[in-house]
Amino acid sequence: MGHPWQFYHGEVLIFSWSCYAEKVKRRIAMDTVKIGKYIAGKRKALGMTQAQVAEKLGMSDKSVSKWERGICLPDVSVYMALCEILGISLNEFIAGEDIEPAEVVQKSEENLIQVTEDGEHRKSKLKKIIVLLAVFGSVMAGILIYLLTFKNQPRVNYIEPLAQDSTEMNIAGMLSDADGAFLYDYAVDKEIKGISFELAVYKKGVLESESSLGTISWSELEQISLRNGMIAVIPDFQNL
């Protein structure tokens, strides 16, 4: 596959076309470790410290240290300034080695492919991140919709006892003396005509007996049927 490229050599703009097999192209990538060692070698050859290089670039010496250890590359905005400080060309910086005049054209081609390959890799990685964020956002939106719609809908067709340590149970206990009281919260989707109470006796997890305690009818109490509310049961254990 052909790869057009251009570069400046002195004051002459050179155009060319080179052909590389796709397998070769895929193997070419910017070597951060090699570039880091090259930066360190050039800096030391000039008798400069990391702090001095960093000061000229307006950056911290920790950044220079990371470059030289191959952890990361400098930001593209400082490439030219760094090359000027170290007395190297941009092609030499990207290649991570000194380039003889006779090899300038070949190295320029390789460097262009390196930059292109790295750019494609970053774009691919960015696309994957965007897809993951989109999926994560969709999942979170679905959970939020569920919480705002279904979870906030009133519960129906249930009856359950209030917690023993609730304020209502504490007050009911004080009002009912020794026999205590049992409070139940309920909600139904139809009108209640009556409630039946049954007593079941268990011993060691085995049902021993059960009996009806009676029925309360709303019509007898001359009240409107309620679909939700609280039931208070105050037993009289002495007369059971």
N, C-alpha and C positions, 0 to 999 in steps of 0.2 A: 504493500500500500504506500502511496506517495505522500510525503509530508512537506508542504511548502513552508519556507521560513525566511526570515530576514534579520540582519543584525548590522550594527555599525562597526566598522573597523577603521579607526582613525576618523577621518571625515568622509569616508566613502560608504554609502549604503549598498550592501550586497544582497542580492536575491539569489536563491538557489532552490533546488528540489532534490530531495533525497528519498530513497526507498528502503524501508525496513520491513522485515517480515513481522507479522502480528505477534508471533511468539516472542521475538526479540523485544518488541515494544512493551509487552506485558512484563518483561523481566526488568525493565529500566524504571527506577524510582529514585527519588532524591534520598541519599544516604545521610541521615542526620548525624550519625556517629562520625563518619568520614569528614563531613563538613565541619563538625565541632572540633575535631583534632586539627584540621587545617587552620581554623580561626585561631586556636590556641598557639599553634606553631608560629604563625605570622605575628601574633601579638608579642610573643616572647622574643622573636628575632628582632623586633623593634625596641625591646627593653621596656615595654609598657606593662602595667598591671591591669587586672580586670577592672579595678576602680577607675583608672584613667580612661580606659576605653568607654566605660559606662558614662563617665562625666561628659565626654565629648558628644555622646549620643543623647544625653539628657535622660539616662535610664539608671537603674540600680545595678550594682555589681553582681547581684544574685541572678539577674537576667543573663548577663554575659557568662556566668558560671554554668547556667543551664544549657546555653548554646554549646559551650565547649565540651560539656559532658554528653552531648548528643540527646538530651532530654527533649529538646524542641528547637525549632529554627527561629531566627529573629522574625519580627513582623516585616512584611514586604516593604513597608514604608521606610525602613532603615537600611535596606539592602545597599543602596548606592552610597549612603554616608559611611557605612561600615567598610565597604570596599575601598573608599577613598582613604579612610584612616589606616587600613592595613596595607594599602598600596597594591591592591589586586584588582582584576577586572571582574565584572559580574559573571562572566563565563567561568572563571577560575573559582569564584565563590560557590556557584551551583555545582561545579564538578568536584569541588573539595580537593583540588590539586593544582599545581602550576601547569600552565599550558604553553607549549612551544608554539612559536608563530606558525609553523607548518601544520599544526594540529588545530588551529583556531576554528576552521570551517567545520571539521568533523565534530569537535566538542560542542560547537554552537548548535549543531543539529541534535546531538544527544541531549543537551541541556533543554532544548525546546520541547523535545519529546517527554523529558522528565517532568517539566512544568505542566505540560498538557495532561500527562497521566495522573499526576497528583491532583490537578484540578478536577478531573473526572471522578477520581476516588472521593474527593471531598463532596462533590455534588451528589454522588450516589449515597454517601453516608448521611448527608443532610436530608435527602429524600426519605431515607429510612426513618430518621428521627422524626420528620414531619408526619409520616404515616403512623408511627407509634403514638405520637402526641394526639393525632386525630382520633385514633382508636381509643386511647385513654380518655380523651375528652368526651367521646360518644358514650363510653361506659359510665363515666361520672354523671353525664347529663341524664342518662337513663335512670340511674340510682336516685338522682335528685327529683326527677319527675315522679318516680314511684313514691318517694317520701312525701312529696307535696300533694299527691292525689290519694293513693290507696291508704297509706299509713295514717293520714289525717282524717280519713272517713270514720264516722262514728261506728263503733262495734255494735252488732246486733245479735240477738238470740243467744244470750249468755247470762249466767248468774254465777257470781263468785263472791266468796267471803272477803271482807275488808281485812287488811293486815292488823294483827293484834296490837301492834304498837302505834296504830294510826290515831289521830286526834279524836275522830268520831268514836272509835272503839273505847278509848280511855274515858270519854265523857259518858258513853252508854253504860260502861261498867260501874261508874260511880253512881249513876241514877238507878241502877237495877239492884243494888245491894249485893247480897251474897250469891244469889242465883246467877248473876252475870247476864250478859246479853250477847246476841249474835247479830251482826249487821251484814247484809248482803247487797251488793250492787248488781243491778240487772238492766238489760235492754233487750227489747224484742221488736220485730218488724210488723206485728199485728196487735190488735187490741187485746188486753188481758180481761178475760171474763171471771177468772178465779184462780186461786193458788191452793194446791193440796200439799199438806205436810205429812211426811212419814218418818217414823223412827226406826232405824236399823241398829241392832246391837251386834257388835263383833267381839269375839274373844280370840286372841292370838291369831288374828287375821282371818278367822272363820266366822261366817254369818250365823248367828245363833237364832235371832228372831227379828221380825219387823212388823210394825203395826202402824195404822193410820192415826194421825193426831188430829185431823180435821181439815176443813176447807174454808178459805176466806173468799167470799164472792163480792165483787165490787158493787153489784146491784143491791146487795143487802146493806152495804155501807153507804149507799146512795152517793157514790163518787164516780167521776168520769174515769173510764179506763185509761191508764197511763202506760206508755210504751217504754219508759225508762224511769229509773229512780232508785230508791234504797228501801230495803225491807228490814225491819227490826223484829227479831224474835227474842222474846224474854220468857224463858221456860220457868215453870213452877215445879221444881224437882220434888218437893215434899208431897205433892198431890199426884205424881205420876203413877 
